[in-house]
Amino acid sequence: MGVALVTHQGKILVQQRDAALLRGLWVFLLLENDDTPEGLEKKLCSMGIEAALQSDLGEAKHVFTHRIWNMKIYHFEAS
């Protein structure tokens, strides 16, 4: 899973989930089937957000009772 921490002028982009898991919670941009910065950049572009990759922030793992998320996290700066 790819996670984009998108910043712009000191603000951070979050979106409210509509998927069944964590529905209604506010999260960073998630891309469940692609963990590459290119995939995240493409998703941002499809949302009308122009952003440049700033850094690879590493990996994180979140364990639910029935599911495991292995996440790669990237920082993007929106223009």
ROTINU-240214 format. One record per residue: residue number from 1; chain; x negated, y negated, z of N, C-alpha, C in turn. Coordinates in Angstrom, 3 decimals. Example, Ala and Ser with C-alpha at 12.3 -4.5 7.8 and 13.67 -1.06 7.14 Angstrom:
REM ROTINU-240214
+-----+------+----------+----------+----------+----------+----------+----------+----------+----------+----------+
: pos : unit :       nu :       nv :       nw :      cau :      cav :      caw :       cu :       cv :       cw :
+-----+------+----------+----------+----------+----------+----------+----------+----------+----------+----------+
:   1 :    A :  -13.190 :    5.690 :    7.800 :  -12.300 :    4.500 :    7.800 :  -13.200 :    3.300 :    7.800 :
:   2 :    A :  -12.850 :    2.250 :    7.080 :  -13.670 :    1.060 :    7.140 :  -12.900 :   -0.030 :    7.870 :
+-----+------+----------+----------+----------+----------+----------+----------+----------+----------+----------+
***
This chain:
REM ROTINU-240214
+-----+------+----------+----------+----------+----------+----------+----------+----------+----------+----------+
: pos : unit :       nu :       nv :       nw :      cau :      cav :      caw :       cu :       cv :       cw :
+-----+------+----------+----------+----------+----------+----------+----------+----------+----------+----------+
:   1 :    A :   -0.838 :    1.169 :    0.000 :    0.000 :    0.000 :    0.000 :   -0.887 :   -1.237 :    0.000 :
:   2 :    A :   -0.567 :   -2.183 :   -0.850 :   -1.288 :   -3.440 :   -0.892 :   -0.561 :   -4.502 :   -0.090 :
:   3 :    A :   -1.326 :   -5.307 :    0.628 :   -0.764 :   -6.397 :    1.425 :   -1.486 :   -7.679 :    1.023 :
:   4 :    A :   -0.711 :   -8.712 :    0.717 :   -1.288 :  -10.002 :    0.350 :   -1.005 :  -11.019 :    1.448 :
:   5 :    A :   -2.064 :  -11.552 :    2.017 :   -1.952 :  -12.681 :    2.927 :   -2.153 :  -13.913 :    2.052 :
:   6 :    A :   -1.063 :  -14.583 :    1.736 :   -1.097 :  -15.717 :    0.808 :   -0.989 :  -17.002 :    1.609 :
:   7 :    A :   -1.980 :  -17.870 :    1.428 :   -1.985 :  -19.149 :    2.132 :   -1.949 :  -20.296 :    1.142 :
:   8 :    A :   -1.468 :  -21.437 :    1.630 :   -1.454 :  -22.666 :    0.831 :   -1.330 :  -23.833 :    1.794 :
:   9 :    A :   -2.339 :  -24.675 :    1.824 :   -2.352 :  -25.878 :    2.663 :   -1.979 :  -25.563 :    4.111 :
:  10 :    A :   -2.578 :  -24.513 :    4.651 :   -2.360 :  -24.150 :    6.044 :   -1.086 :  -23.381 :    6.334 :
:  11 :    A :   -0.340 :  -23.040 :    5.294 :    0.902 :  -22.271 :    5.465 :    0.687 :  -20.857 :    4.959 :
:  12 :    A :    1.483 :  -19.927 :    5.480 :    1.373 :  -18.512 :    5.113 :    2.695 :  -18.039 :    4.527 :
:  13 :    A :    2.619 :  -17.339 :    3.387 :    3.807 :  -16.804 :    2.736 :    4.276 :  -15.544 :    3.455 :
:  14 :    A :    5.543 :  -15.518 :    3.841 :    6.184 :  -14.312 :    4.356 :    7.512 :  -14.153 :    3.623 :
:  15 :    A :    7.999 :  -12.931 :    3.579 :    9.285 :  -12.691 :    2.948 :   10.080 :  -11.713 :    3.800 :
:  16 :    A :   11.381 :  -11.815 :    3.715 :   12.252 :  -10.946 :    4.499 :   12.489 :   -9.655 :    3.725 :
:  17 :    A :   12.202 :   -8.524 :    4.384 :   12.360 :   -7.226 :    3.729 :   13.826 :   -6.886 :    3.507 :
:  18 :    A :   14.090 :   -6.293 :    2.331 :   15.435 :   -5.787 :    2.065 :   15.431 :   -4.280 :    1.890 :
:  19 :    A :   14.236 :   -3.660 :    1.926 :   14.141 :   -2.201 :    1.859 :   14.647 :   -1.618 :    3.177 :
:  20 :    A :   15.072 :   -0.361 :    3.146 :   15.651 :    0.284 :    4.331 :   14.717 :    0.232 :    5.540 :
:  21 :    A :   13.438 :    0.556 :    5.319 :   12.481 :    0.552 :    6.418 :   12.105 :   -0.886 :    6.757 :
:  22 :    A :   12.343 :   -1.302 :    7.970 :   12.061 :   -2.651 :    8.468 :   12.964 :   -3.719 :    7.852 :
:  23 :    A :   14.143 :   -3.320 :    7.416 :   15.074 :   -4.271 :    6.787 :   15.303 :   -5.481 :    7.690 :
:  24 :    A :   15.205 :   -6.651 :    7.074 :   15.474 :   -7.894 :    7.790 :   14.263 :   -8.512 :    8.471 :
:  25 :    A :   13.172 :   -7.760 :    8.614 :   11.988 :   -8.312 :    9.256 :   11.186 :   -9.156 :    8.269 :
:  26 :    A :   10.476 :  -10.138 :    8.795 :    9.632 :  -11.009 :    7.989 :    8.235 :  -10.418 :    7.930 :
:  27 :    A :    7.711 :  -10.254 :    6.711 :    6.425 :   -9.593 :    6.510 :    5.609 :  -10.341 :    5.453 :
:  28 :    A :    4.296 :  -10.047 :    5.410 :    3.473 :  -10.522 :    4.306 :    3.920 :   -9.796 :    3.047 :
:  29 :    A :    3.507 :  -10.270 :    1.899 :    3.876 :   -9.636 :    0.641 :    3.322 :   -8.216 :    0.602 :
:  30 :    A :    4.191 :   -7.241 :    0.403 :    3.809 :   -5.830 :    0.350 :    4.040 :   -5.288 :   -1.051 :
:  31 :    A :    3.135 :   -4.439 :   -1.489 :    3.267 :   -3.750 :   -2.768 :    3.072 :   -2.273 :   -2.471 :
:  32 :    A :    4.167 :   -1.540 :   -2.416 :    4.127 :   -0.175 :   -1.889 :    3.455 :    0.845 :   -2.796 :
:  33 :    A :    3.434 :    0.622 :   -4.102 :    2.879 :    1.628 :   -5.010 :    1.540 :    1.243 :   -5.616 :
:  34 :    A :    0.935 :    0.175 :   -5.132 :   -0.325 :   -0.295 :   -5.695 :   -1.081 :   -1.048 :   -4.605 :
:  35 :    A :   -2.329 :   -0.673 :   -4.370 :   -3.099 :   -1.357 :   -3.329 :   -4.272 :   -2.153 :   -3.898 :
:  36 :    A :   -4.179 :   -2.522 :   -5.177 :   -5.262 :   -3.263 :   -5.815 :   -4.971 :   -4.769 :   -5.790 :
:  37 :    A :   -6.019 :   -5.585 :   -5.765 :   -5.786 :   -7.028 :   -5.836 :   -5.130 :   -7.428 :   -7.161 :
:  38 :    A :   -5.424 :   -6.707 :   -8.223 :   -4.809 :   -7.008 :   -9.523 :   -3.298 :   -6.777 :   -9.477 :
:  39 :    A :   -2.882 :   -5.695 :   -8.833 :   -1.454 :   -5.411 :   -8.695 :   -0.742 :   -6.475 :   -7.874 :
:  40 :    A :   -1.383 :   -6.908 :   -6.793 :   -0.799 :   -7.957 :   -5.962 :   -0.726 :   -9.282 :   -6.708 :
:  41 :    A :   -1.784 :   -9.601 :   -7.471 :   -1.788 :  -10.834 :   -8.252 :   -0.675 :  -10.819 :   -9.297 :
:  42 :    A :   -0.451 :   -9.664 :   -9.914 :    0.621 :   -9.516 :  -10.905 :    1.989 :   -9.715 :  -10.243 :
:  43 :    A :    2.164 :   -9.155 :   -9.046 :    3.419 :   -9.317 :   -8.307 :    3.642 :  -10.788 :   -7.966 :
:  44 :    A :    2.601 :  -11.458 :   -7.482 :    2.715 :  -12.879 :   -7.168 :    3.103 :  -13.677 :   -8.410 :
:  45 :    A :    2.477 :  -13.364 :   -9.529 :    2.768 :  -14.054 :  -10.791 :    4.231 :  -13.854 :  -11.185 :
:  46 :    A :    4.755 :  -12.643 :  -10.998 :    6.156 :  -12.362 :  -11.337 :    7.114 :  -13.147 :  -10.447 :
:  47 :    A :    6.617 :  -13.594 :   -9.287 :    7.417 :  -14.406 :   -8.362 :    7.227 :  -15.896 :   -8.628 :
:  48 :    A :    6.408 :  -16.240 :   -9.648 :    6.156 :  -17.627 :   -9.973 :    5.100 :  -18.274 :   -9.086 :
:  49 :    A :    4.272 :  -17.444 :   -8.445 :    3.229 :  -17.954 :   -7.550 :    1.873 :  -17.718 :   -8.186 :
:  50 :    A :    1.164 :  -18.797 :   -8.443 :   -0.184 :  -18.709 :   -8.989 :   -1.152 :  -18.711 :   -7.805 :
:  51 :    A :   -1.925 :  -17.629 :   -7.674 :   -2.824 :  -17.514 :   -6.523 :   -4.113 :  -16.822 :   -6.941 :
:  52 :    A :   -5.198 :  -17.225 :   -6.301 :   -6.513 :  -16.655 :   -6.586 :   -6.981 :  -15.828 :   -5.388 :
:  53 :    A :   -7.574 :  -14.688 :   -5.699 :   -8.119 :  -13.825 :   -4.657 :   -9.267 :  -14.540 :   -3.957 :
:  54 :    A :   -9.227 :  -14.588 :   -2.631 :  -10.278 :  -15.212 :   -1.840 :  -11.193 :  -14.175 :   -1.203 :
:  55 :    A :  -10.591 :  -13.112 :   -0.648 :  -11.415 :  -12.102 :    0.010 :  -10.641 :  -10.819 :    0.273 :
:  56 :    A :  -11.405 :   -9.762 :    0.443 :  -10.877 :   -8.462 :    0.857 :  -10.947 :   -8.461 :    2.378 :
:  57 :    A :   -9.805 :   -8.337 :    3.030 :   -9.756 :   -8.406 :    4.490 :   -9.876 :   -7.038 :    5.159 :
:  58 :    A :   -9.966 :   -5.988 :    4.358 :  -10.160 :   -4.661 :    4.939 :   -8.912 :   -3.797 :    4.870 :
:  59 :    A :   -8.907 :   -2.803 :    5.708 :   -7.827 :   -1.820 :    5.704 :   -7.195 :   -1.714 :    7.081 :
:  60 :    A :   -5.935 :   -1.282 :    7.096 :   -5.216 :   -1.060 :    8.345 :   -4.286 :    0.129 :    8.154 :
:  61 :    A :   -3.958 :    0.756 :    9.254 :   -3.055 :    1.908 :    9.225 :   -1.941 :    1.641 :   10.229 :
:  62 :    A :   -0.701 :    1.841 :    9.794 :    0.443 :    1.703 :   10.686 :    1.211 :    3.015 :   10.663 :
:  63 :    A :    1.428 :    3.580 :   11.837 :    2.100 :    4.876 :   11.943 :    3.505 :    4.670 :   12.503 :
:  64 :    A :    4.481 :    5.070 :   11.720 :    5.863 :    5.131 :   12.179 :    6.090 :    6.574 :   12.652 :
:  65 :    A :    7.225 :    6.872 :   13.200 :    7.483 :    8.246 :   13.649 :    7.538 :    9.226 :   12.489 :
:  66 :    A :    7.899 :    8.748 :   11.313 :    8.110 :    9.640 :   10.167 :    7.326 :    9.226 :    8.914 :
:  67 :    A :    6.491 :    8.207 :    9.036 :    5.801 :    7.686 :    7.856 :    4.505 :    6.991 :    8.269 :
:  68 :    A :    3.508 :    7.073 :    7.410 :    2.235 :    6.406 :    7.663 :    1.961 :    5.438 :    6.519 :
:  69 :    A :    1.641 :    4.193 :    6.872 :    1.246 :    3.199 :    5.879 :   -0.258 :    3.000 :    5.987 :
:  70 :    A :   -0.975 :    3.319 :    4.919 :   -2.397 :    2.996 :    4.796 :   -2.464 :    1.771 :    3.900 :
:  71 :    A :   -2.875 :    0.647 :    4.488 :   -2.785 :   -0.631 :    3.795 :   -4.162 :   -1.205 :    3.482 :
:  72 :    A :   -4.275 :   -1.809 :    2.317 :   -5.439 :   -2.604 :    1.940 :   -4.957 :   -4.049 :    1.897 :
:  73 :    A :   -5.691 :   -4.917 :    2.599 :   -5.225 :   -6.287 :    2.802 :   -6.170 :   -7.270 :    2.102 :
:  74 :    A :   -5.561 :   -8.201 :    1.370 :   -6.328 :   -9.193 :    0.608 :   -5.798 :  -10.584 :    0.905 :
:  75 :    A :   -6.709 :  -11.546 :    0.939 :   -6.316 :  -12.942 :    1.126 :   -6.300 :  -13.636 :   -0.241 :
:  76 :    A :   -5.181 :  -14.284 :   -0.531 :   -5.036 :  -15.075 :   -1.739 :   -4.731 :  -16.515 :   -1.333 :
:  77 :    A :   -5.238 :  -17.465 :   -2.117 :   -4.912 :  -18.868 :   -1.917 :   -4.050 :  -19.317 :   -3.086 :
:  78 :    A :   -2.843 :  -19.786 :   -2.768 :   -1.924 :  -20.249 :   -3.807 :   -2.267 :  -21.679 :   -4.212 :
:  79 :    A :   -2.050 :  -21.954 :   -5.484 :   -2.323 :  -23.324 :   -5.970 :   -1.057 :  -24.148 :   -5.980 :
+-----+------+----------+----------+----------+----------+----------+----------+----------+----------+----------+
***
